[in-house]
């Protein structure tokens, strides 16, 4: 991963489908028909907290390359993918309220295609990348690599297609954070699939985040994948608070 990754552009992809708002306290029906109750926050609440902490480290690093930007480019997906603008750290609560709208089905490929279109359109203005009528967006030599941070709950029907897509994309590093409920067989089956994909693809980092977690430690591990060359160190992570 480190080779050629000294300059990375970063983006965020967030699952905003209805399943992200399932309330663990009122019970969730699993694929086996059993209702399980969980003493933990909803998936979207966990993602909000993790993202807020992560942005405290991501935004300063982004400003080293782009001092006039305020936040990290963000795409959300449910039944469709949408570029929602930049999410900042300083005005995180405002940005989250105005840009993150939850509801709908889960189609991760819609989000992935929106990420590609957003990133390549931006790179095209800087003289990199091009659109091919047959093969779609194509990277060119010297184009900065994208480090994409993905938050999802694994309920997408097109996860297999997404996993296959990642195998052929050398222009992007993808860090996947799979959030879910403790002791949920559905969650763990998705986790095993993604772990297997990441094991054989050096461009993919995978983290299984379920149940109650120590957010600081999760963010430390996740950012070490997002920034393989210069990740925040443990002291920086532990001394930081939102």
C-alpha positions, 0 to 999 in steps of 0.5 A: 500500500505504501508504494506511491501513496505519499499523496492521497486524496480522501473521501467518505462514503456513508450508508444512509439506508433505513437499516442503519436506524434500526433501534437495538433497544426495541429488538431486531429480527435476524435472518433466522426469525429470532428477535434480538435485543442489544445494549448498544447505539444504533448503527447510524449513531455509531457511524456519526461518532466515529466519523466525528472523531476521524475528521478531527485527524483527517481535516488537518491532513487534508489542509496540508494539500488543500488549505482552502477546503473546510472538510472532506468530500462525502457521498451517501448511498441508499437506493441511489448515490449522492455527493452531499458536499464536504463534511467539516470537523469544526461545523460537524453537527451542522453539516451532519444535520444538513447533509446526512438524510437517512432512509431507503434501500441499500445499493452500495454500487450506487454509492461507489459509482457516485464516488468514482464520478465525483473523484474523476470529475475533480481529477479531470480538472487537474489533467488526470483521468478520462472517460471511456465509452466502453470501460468507463472512468480510467486513471492515467499515470501520475493521478493521485490515489484516492483513499476512501473511508466507507461506513456501512452495515452490510445489508446491501443486495449488491455486496458481491458486485461491489467486492468484485469491482474493488478487485480491479481498481488500482487507483483507490485504497478502500477502508471498509468499516462494517458496523452491526449488532453484537451476536447477529449472525447476519452481520457476522456472515457479511464480516467473514465475506469482507474479511476474505476479500481484504485478505487477498486484496492489498487495496482494501482494509476491513474492520468489523465494528459491532457491539459497544466499542472504544471509539478512540481505538477503532479510529486509531486502527481505521486511520492507520488504514486510511493513511498508510504512510503517516497515520495519527500515532497513539498519543495523538489519538488518545489526547484528542477529544470531541 
